[in-house]
Every structure is written in C-alpha cells, then in structure tokens.
Amino acid sequence: MGQATFGVATGANNKRPKASVRRKTSRLEGSCCPLCGKCFTRSHDVKRHLDIHSADKPGSVCKVCDKTFSRPDALGRHQKSKKHF
C-alpha cells in the first residue's frame, strides 16, 4: 500500500521531458532548418523560420518608425507594443 505499481506514472514520474531532451528528439526527427541548421521541436516552426532566410519581405516595415521585420506577425507584435496603429 502506498507504492506505485510498475507502469503507472505517479508523482515525479509524471513530468514532461526536459527541453534538452526534446531538442535532441527534434533533431533526430528532422525538424531542423536546411539553411542554417537551427532545430525546432515542431516541423511547422521550421516552415515559419524559413521566412527569415527569404530575400523578399513584403509588408514587413513599420510605417511609423521604419523598422523592418522578417515576418508579418513580428511586425504586428511591434505595432501593438509601441502603439503604432
């Protein structure tokens, strides 16, 4: 009584793997950028990351302060944080 049976996750055994273990796993699964080698835990993050390497970046310049961004979502976050509407 009070002991966990084999195969049942309880207490400390019920945690997610550490980030370093997840990164190693993602490298094995092929979720790395083919251009710079940066690895991600999810494959769709690699696809989004590839936008950084593209030469054309339409709609990624802040019209208020002229700062450039490699992705439109980063521009949106900048505009919200600086109140540039």
N, C-alpha and C positions, 0 to 999 in steps of 0.2 A: 504494500500500500504506500502511496506517495511517490513511487518510482514510475518513470515513463517506460512504456513498453517499446521494444525495438520497432523503428519505422514511424513512430508518432512524434511529430515535431512539437516540442514544448519549450517554453522559456527562451533561453538564449539560442536554441537551435532553430528558432522560427524567424531568423533575420535574413534580409536580402544580402547577397554577396557584396563585398566591398567594391568601391569604384575601380580600384586597380584590377580586380578580378574581372569585372565587367569589361574594362578596356581591353584586357588580354583576349577575352572571348570575342569581342567585336573585331579585333584584328584577325582572329582565326576565321571569322565568318565573312571576311572580305568587305567590311564597311569602312574602307579607307579611300581617301582621295587619290586618284591615279596621278594627279599632277604634283601634289606637294607631300603626300604620304600621311596627312593628318587623319586620324582614325576617329570614328564615331560609334556610338552604341546602337544607333538605328540607321538603316540604309537610306531612309528618306532625308536624313540630315546631311548625308554625303551629297545628294542631289541638290539640296538647297545651298550647300557650301560651294559647289561648283560655280555658282553665280559670281562668286568673289573673283574667280580667275577670268571671267569673260571680259572682253575689251569694251563692248558697248553696254552702257548702264543708263538706259532711258528712264527719265523721271526720278533720278536719284540725287537731285541737287535741291537744297533748301532755298526757296525763293527769297527768304528774309536775310540769311547770313551767308549764302553761297557755299556752305559746307557740302561736300559730296559724300554719298553713301553707296556701297556696293549692292545693297538690296533695298527694295521699296519698304519693307517692314521696319528696317532700321531708321529710314527717313521718317516714317510715321511716329516711331517712338521718340525721335529727336524733336519733332514738331510738337508733340504733346508735352514733353518735359520742359521745353523752352517757351511754351505757349505761342508758337508760331502758327497761327491759323489764317 
